[in-house]
Structure formats: structure tokens, C-alpha cells
Amino acid sequence: VKGETIDAWYSGKHRDFGANIQAVARPDGLPIWTSPAMPGHLHDLTCAQTLGVTAALNWAATELDLPTLADS
């Protein structure tokens, strides 16, 4: 409702409360790193950039010639 405070953990896209958790996994699916829970209203890319995930993956790609796959 216009004028009311919106909770940071509320996702308008899903119309529910939740969290955004980023993860880095090995090719076999085993997670090697997970982020702390971030508010559900944040976009995946915003969370990844805030946590430094994109910078780390860019470094791994250039320095170690390690490719990265990401979901859309």
C-alpha cells in the first residue's frame, strides 16, 4: 500500500518474505562457499557485487584461466 513502510526482506517479485543467498559450487555441485543471507528485495547481481563474488570470479578467470558458469 502506498505510503506504508516496506520490509527489506519482502520480495515484490515473489510476493513473499525471503532471503537472497549466493553460492559458489564445484562442477559436481558441491558448494565451496555460501554467503550470509541478504534481504530478499535485493537482486542476485547486486548481492554478488556487494559481496565481491564477481571480482573474485573475474580474477580467477584472468589469472588462473578458470572459467565460470552462472545461472541467468
N, CA, C and O atoms as CSV, one atom per row, in Angstrom:
chain,resi,resn,atom,element,x,y,z
A,1,VAL,N,N,0.847,-1.161,0.000
A,1,VAL,CA,C,0.000,0.000,0.000
A,1,VAL,C,C,0.900,1.233,0.000
A,1,VAL,O,O,1.855,1.317,0.772
A,2,LYS,N,N,0.590,2.173,-0.861
A,2,LYS,CA,C,1.401,3.378,-0.985
A,2,LYS,C,C,1.454,4.127,0.344
A,2,LYS,O,O,0.439,4.347,1.004
A,3,GLY,N,N,2.685,4.513,0.713
A,3,GLY,CA,C,2.867,5.261,1.952
A,3,GLY,C,C,3.256,4.406,3.138
A,3,GLY,O,O,3.708,4.939,4.151
A,4,GLU,N,N,3.095,3.092,3.046
A,4,GLU,CA,C,3.478,2.213,4.147
A,4,GLU,C,C,4.937,1.803,4.003
A,4,GLU,O,O,5.466,1.741,2.894
A,5,THR,N,N,5.579,1.525,5.123
A,5,THR,CA,C,6.965,1.067,5.113
A,5,THR,C,C,7.026,-0.351,4.559
A,5,THR,O,O,6.211,-1.205,4.909
A,6,ILE,N,N,8.009,-0.589,3.684
A,6,ILE,CA,C,8.175,-1.912,3.097
A,6,ILE,C,C,9.340,-2.603,3.793
A,6,ILE,O,O,10.417,-2.024,3.929
A,7,ASP,N,N,9.131,-3.812,4.225
A,7,ASP,CA,C,10.157,-4.598,4.888
A,7,ASP,C,C,11.242,-4.989,3.883
A,7,ASP,O,O,10.919,-5.405,2.770
A,8,ALA,N,N,12.523,-4.865,4.251
A,8,ALA,CA,C,13.644,-5.189,3.361
A,8,ALA,C,C,13.670,-6.663,2.975
A,8,ALA,O,O,14.240,-7.018,1.943
A,9,TRP,N,N,13.074,-7.511,3.773
A,9,TRP,CA,C,13.093,-8.943,3.493
A,9,TRP,C,C,11.923,-9.356,2.600
A,9,TRP,O,O,11.773,-10.538,2.291
A,10,TYR,N,N,11.094,-8.401,2.184
A,10,TYR,CA,C,9.949,-8.701,1.326
A,10,TYR,C,C,10.349,-8.582,-0.139
A,10,TYR,O,O,10.899,-7.562,-0.554
A,11,SER,N,N,10.073,-9.624,-0.924
A,11,SER,CA,C,10.344,-9.610,-2.354
A,11,SER,C,C,9.038,-9.370,-3.094
A,11,SER,O,O,8.133,-10.203,-3.055
A,12,GLY,N,N,8.942,-8.230,-3.768
A,12,GLY,CA,C,7.733,-7.934,-4.531
A,12,GLY,C,C,7.550,-8.889,-5.694
A,12,GLY,O,O,6.421,-9.194,-6.076
A,13,LYS,N,N,8.662,-9.367,-6.267
A,13,LYS,CA,C,8.594,-10.304,-7.386
A,13,LYS,C,C,7.890,-11.596,-6.975
A,13,LYS,O,O,7.057,-12.123,-7.713
A,14,HIS,N,N,8.238,-12.101,-5.783
A,14,HIS,CA,C,7.654,-13.359,-5.313
A,14,HIS,C,C,6.470,-13.141,-4.375
A,14,HIS,O,O,5.786,-14.088,-3.985
A,15,ARG,N,N,6.243,-11.888,-4.023
A,15,ARG,CA,C,5.156,-11.513,-3.112
A,15,ARG,C,C,5.201,-12.301,-1.803
A,15,ARG,O,O,4.184,-12.782,-1.304
A,16,ASP,N,N,6.412,-12.413,-1.271
A,16,ASP,CA,C,6.602,-13.139,-0.023
A,16,ASP,C,C,7.915,-12.677,0.617
A,16,ASP,O,O,8.724,-12.006,-0.024
A,17,PHE,N,N,8.115,-13.036,1.867
A,17,PHE,CA,C,9.341,-12.702,2.571
A,17,PHE,C,C,10.375,-13.781,2.312
A,17,PHE,O,O,10.038,-14.958,2.184
A,18,GLY,N,N,11.636,-13.376,2.235
A,18,GLY,CA,C,12.687,-14.345,1.994
A,18,GLY,C,C,14.054,-13.697,2.035
A,18,GLY,O,O,14.194,-12.510,2.327
A,19,ALA,N,N,15.060,-14.503,1.735
A,19,ALA,CA,C,16.437,-14.046,1.750
A,19,ALA,C,C,17.098,-14.398,0.426
A,19,ALA,O,O,16.626,-15.269,-0.304
A,20,ASN,N,N,18.185,-13.719,0.128
A,20,ASN,CA,C,18.972,-13.985,-1.066
A,20,ASN,C,C,20.315,-14.512,-0.590
A,20,ASN,O,O,21.040,-13.819,0.123
A,21,ILE,N,N,20.647,-15.736,-0.979
A,21,ILE,CA,C,21.909,-16.360,-0.593
A,21,ILE,C,C,22.668,-16.723,-1.858
A,21,ILE,O,O,22.134,-17.404,-2.734
A,22,GLN,N,N,23.907,-16.272,-1.953
A,22,GLN,CA,C,24.767,-16.584,-3.093
A,22,GLN,C,C,25.609,-17.799,-2.741
A,22,GLN,O,O,25.929,-18.024,-1.574
A,23,ALA,N,N,25.970,-18.587,-3.757
A,23,ALA,CA,C,26.806,-19.768,-3.527
A,23,ALA,C,C,27.757,-19.960,-4.693
A,23,ALA,O,O,27.432,-19.655,-5.841
A,24,VAL,N,N,28.935,-20.471,-4.378
A,24,VAL,CA,C,29.904,-20.881,-5.395
A,24,VAL,C,C,30.068,-22.383,-5.213
A,24,VAL,O,O,30.320,-22.866,-4.110
A,25,ALA,N,N,29.920,-23.117,-6.322
A,25,ALA,CA,C,29.972,-24.574,-6.242
A,25,ALA,C,C,30.975,-25.143,-7.240
A,25,ALA,O,O,31.292,-24.521,-8.254
A,26,ARG,N,N,31.456,-26.319,-6.933
A,26,ARG,CA,C,32.325,-27.051,-7.849
A,26,ARG,C,C,31.487,-27.578,-9.008
A,26,ARG,O,O,30.258,-27.573,-8.929
A,27,PRO,N,N,32.129,-28.032,-10.086
A,27,PRO,CA,C,31.370,-28.573,-11.223
A,27,PRO,C,C,30.464,-29.746,-10.863
A,27,PRO,O,O,29.450,-29.966,-11.526
A,28,ASP,N,N,30.817,-30.502,-9.820
A,28,ASP,CA,C,29.967,-31.628,-9.416
A,28,ASP,C,C,28.810,-31.207,-8.512
A,28,ASP,O,O,28.022,-32.047,-8.078
A,29,GLY,N,N,28.708,-29.903,-8.227
A,29,GLY,CA,C,27.584,-29.386,-7.458
A,29,GLY,C,C,27.854,-29.172,-5.984
A,29,GLY,O,O,27.008,-28.610,-5.287
A,30,LEU,N,N,29.006,-29.600,-5.482
A,30,LEU,CA,C,29.332,-29.425,-4.073
A,30,LEU,C,C,29.631,-27.949,-3.794
A,30,LEU,O,O,30.531,-27.377,-4.409
A,31,PRO,N,N,28.886,-27.326,-2.874
A,31,PRO,CA,C,29.146,-25.912,-2.580
A,31,PRO,C,C,30.481,-25.740,-1.860
A,31,PRO,O,O,30.795,-26.476,-0.925
A,32,ILE,N,N,31.261,-24.757,-2.310
A,32,ILE,CA,C,32.535,-24.464,-1.646
A,32,ILE,C,C,32.485,-23.139,-0.896
A,32,ILE,O,O,33.376,-22.849,-0.097
A,33,TRP,N,N,31.454,-22.329,-1.141
A,33,TRP,CA,C,31.276,-21.070,-0.424
A,33,TRP,C,C,29.817,-20.658,-0.503
A,33,TRP,O,O,29.191,-20.767,-1.558
A,34,THR,N,N,29.277,-20.188,0.603
A,34,THR,CA,C,27.932,-19.603,0.616
A,34,THR,C,C,27.997,-18.279,1.371
A,34,THR,O,O,28.773,-18.109,2.312
A,35,SER,N,N,27.173,-17.369,0.934
A,35,SER,CA,C,27.152,-16.040,1.545
A,35,SER,C,C,26.211,-16.021,2.736
A,35,SER,O,O,25.386,-16.919,2.904
A,36,PRO,N,N,26.339,-15.001,3.555
A,36,PRO,CA,C,25.313,-14.795,4.576
A,36,PRO,C,C,24.002,-14.380,3.886
A,36,PRO,O,O,24.018,-13.903,2.752
A,37,ALA,N,N,22.904,-14.562,4.562
A,37,ALA,CA,C,21.607,-14.192,3.999
A,37,ALA,C,C,21.516,-12.680,3.862
A,37,ALA,O,O,21.852,-11.932,4.780
A,38,MET,N,N,21.053,-12.248,2.688
A,38,MET,CA,C,20.858,-10.829,2.424
A,38,MET,C,C,19.360,-10.606,2.194
A,38,MET,O,O,18.646,-11.546,1.845
A,39,PRO,N,N,18.877,-9.375,2.385
A,39,PRO,CA,C,17.443,-9.117,2.240
A,39,PRO,C,C,16.890,-9.572,0.889
A,39,PRO,O,O,17.543,-9.423,-0.144
A,40,GLY,N,N,15.698,-10.117,0.914
A,40,GLY,CA,C,15.069,-10.688,-0.269
A,40,GLY,C,C,14.735,-9.704,-1.373
A,40,GLY,O,O,14.511,-10.116,-2.511
A,41,HIS,N,N,14.694,-8.420,-1.069
A,41,HIS,CA,C,14.351,-7.452,-2.114
A,41,HIS,C,C,15.530,-7.156,-3.038
A,41,HIS,O,O,15.350,-6.529,-4.082
A,42,LEU,N,N,16.733,-7.598,-2.672
A,42,LEU,CA,C,17.924,-7.326,-3.479
A,42,LEU,C,C,18.026,-8.296,-4.658
A,42,LEU,O,O,17.653,-9.464,-4.550
A,43,HIS,N,N,18.532,-7.796,-5.777
A,43,HIS,CA,C,18.732,-8.611,-6.972
A,43,HIS,C,C,19.993,-9.462,-6.795
A,43,HIS,O,O,20.905,-9.077,-6.063
A,44,ASP,N,N,20.043,-10.626,-7.470
A,44,ASP,CA,C,21.188,-11.521,-7.371
A,44,ASP,C,C,22.499,-10.827,-7.717
A,44,ASP,O,O,23.490,-10.984,-7.003
A,45,LEU,N,N,22.516,-10.067,-8.795
A,45,LEU,CA,C,23.753,-9.413,-9.226
A,45,LEU,C,C,24.199,-8.361,-8.214
A,45,LEU,O,O,25.396,-8.200,-7.975
A,46,THR,N,N,23.265,-7.659,-7.629
A,46,THR,CA,C,23.595,-6.674,-6.599
A,46,THR,C,C,24.256,-7.352,-5.407
A,46,THR,O,O,25.243,-6.849,-4.872
A,47,CYS,N,N,23.718,-8.483,-4.994
A,47,CYS,CA,C,24.299,-9.232,-3.874
A,47,CYS,C,C,25.705,-9.714,-4.224
A,47,CYS,O,O,26.630,-9.574,-3.424
A,48,ALA,N,N,25.865,-10.284,-5.421
A,48,ALA,CA,C,27.172,-10.798,-5.839
A,48,ALA,C,C,28.214,-9.687,-5.888
A,48,ALA,O,O,29.354,-9.890,-5.471
A,49,GLN,N,N,27.837,-8.525,-6.388
A,49,GLN,CA,C,28.774,-7.402,-6.450
A,49,GLN,C,C,29.106,-6.883,-5.057
A,49,GLN,O,O,30.263,-6.578,-4.770
A,50,THR,N,N,28.114,-6.781,-4.200
A,50,THR,CA,C,28.324,-6.300,-2.832
A,50,THR,C,C,29.266,-7.214,-2.064
A,50,THR,O,O,30.103,-6.743,-1.294
A,51,LEU,N,N,29.132,-8.518,-2.273
A,51,LEU,CA,C,29.944,-9.498,-1.560
A,51,LEU,C,C,31.317,-9.719,-2.194
A,51,LEU,O,O,32.162,-10.397,-1.612
A,52,GLY,N,N,31.547,-9.155,-3.378
A,52,GLY,CA,C,32.826,-9.319,-4.046
A,52,GLY,C,C,32.957,-10.594,-4.857
A,52,GLY,O,O,34.055,-10.945,-5.289
A,53,VAL,N,N,31.845,-11.292,-5.070
A,53,VAL,CA,C,31.883,-12.545,-5.821
A,53,VAL,C,C,32.287,-12.301,-7.270
A,53,VAL,O,O,33.106,-13.044,-7.810
A,54,THR,N,N,31.737,-11.289,-7.900
A,54,THR,CA,C,32.049,-11.029,-9.306
A,54,THR,C,C,33.527,-10.676,-9.480
A,54,THR,O,O,34.153,-11.104,-10.450
A,55,ALA,N,N,34.083,-9.909,-8.561
A,55,ALA,CA,C,35.509,-9.560,-8.645
A,55,ALA,C,C,36.378,-10.806,-8.488
A,55,ALA,O,O,37.362,-10.969,-9.210
A,56,ALA,N,N,36.024,-11.677,-7.560
A,56,ALA,CA,C,36.799,-12.901,-7.344
A,56,ALA,C,C,36.733,-13.819,-8.559
A,56,ALA,O,O,37.741,-14.416,-8.938
A,57,LEU,N,N,35.560,-13.936,-9.170
A,57,LEU,CA,C,35.423,-14.796,-10.345
A,57,LEU,C,C,36.137,-14.206,-11.552
A,57,LEU,O,O,36.704,-14.948,-12.354
A,58,ASN,N,N,36.119,-12.878,-11.696
A,58,ASN,CA,C,36.876,-12.227,-12.766
A,58,ASN,C,C,38.374,-12.469,-12.583
A,58,ASN,O,O,39.081,-12.738,-13.554
A,59,TRP,N,N,38.859,-12.376,-11.350
A,59,TRP,CA,C,40.269,-12.634,-11.069
A,59,TRP,C,C,40.626,-14.076,-11.413
A,59,TRP,O,O,41.651,-14.324,-12.048
A,60,ALA,N,N,39.792,-15.029,-11.001
A,60,ALA,CA,C,40.054,-16.439,-11.285
A,60,ALA,C,C,40.077,-16.705,-12.789
A,60,ALA,O,O,40.861,-17.528,-13.261
A,61,ALA,N,N,39.234,-16.023,-13.531
A,61,ALA,CA,C,39.187,-16.215,-14.982
A,61,ALA,C,C,40.442,-15.670,-15.656
A,61,ALA,O,O,40.965,-16.288,-16.583
A,62,THR,N,N,40.929,-14.516,-15.197
A,62,THR,CA,C,42.090,-13.907,-15.858
A,62,THR,C,C,43.419,-14.473,-15.367
A,62,THR,O,O,44.319,-14.720,-16.171
A,63,GLU,N,N,43.550,-14.677,-14.079
A,63,GLU,CA,C,44.830,-15.122,-13.515
A,63,GLU,C,C,45.018,-16.634,-13.565
A,63,GLU,O,O,46.136,-17.110,-13.764
A,64,LEU,N,N,43.945,-17.390,-13.388
A,64,LEU,CA,C,44.048,-18.850,-13.317
A,64,LEU,C,C,43.493,-19.547,-14.550
A,64,LEU,O,O,43.528,-20.774,-14.643
A,65,ASP,N,N,42.976,-18.761,-15.504
A,65,ASP,CA,C,42.319,-19.308,-16.693
A,65,ASP,C,C,41.231,-20.311,-16.307
A,65,ASP,O,O,41.081,-21.367,-16.922
A,66,LEU,N,N,40.472,-19.941,-15.260
A,66,LEU,CA,C,39.409,-20.788,-14.722
A,66,LEU,C,C,38.059,-20.223,-15.154
A,66,LEU,O,O,37.659,-19.165,-14.667
A,67,PRO,N,N,37.346,-20.898,-16.054
A,67,PRO,CA,C,36.051,-20.374,-16.492
A,67,PRO,C,C,34.986,-20.484,-15.406
A,67,PRO,O,O,35.100,-21.283,-14.476
A,68,THR,N,N,33.973,-19.680,-15.544
A,68,THR,CA,C,32.863,-19.667,-14.579
A,68,THR,C,C,31.545,-19.787,-15.320
A,68,THR,O,O,31.341,-19.138,-16.346
A,69,LEU,N,N,30.664,-20.607,-14.808
A,69,LEU,CA,C,29.294,-20.700,-15.315
A,69,LEU,C,C,28.365,-20.105,-14.281
A,69,LEU,O,O,28.543,-20.327,-13.083
A,70,ALA,N,N,27.376,-19.352,-14.729
A,70,ALA,CA,C,26.420,-18.746,-13.809
A,70,ALA,C,C,25.018,-18.938,-14.358
A,70,ALA,O,O,24.816,-19.025,-15.570
A,71,ASP,N,N,24.040,-19.004,-13.440
A,71,ASP,CA,C,22.658,-19.115,-13.905
A,71,ASP,C,C,22.171,-17.741,-14.358
A,71,ASP,O,O,22.779,-16.718,-14.043
A,72,SER,N,N,21.086,-17.734,-15.087
A,72,SER,CA,C,20.565,-16.461,-15.603
A,72,SER,C,C,19.833,-15.784,-14.529
A,72,SER,O,O,19.305,-14.691,-14.734
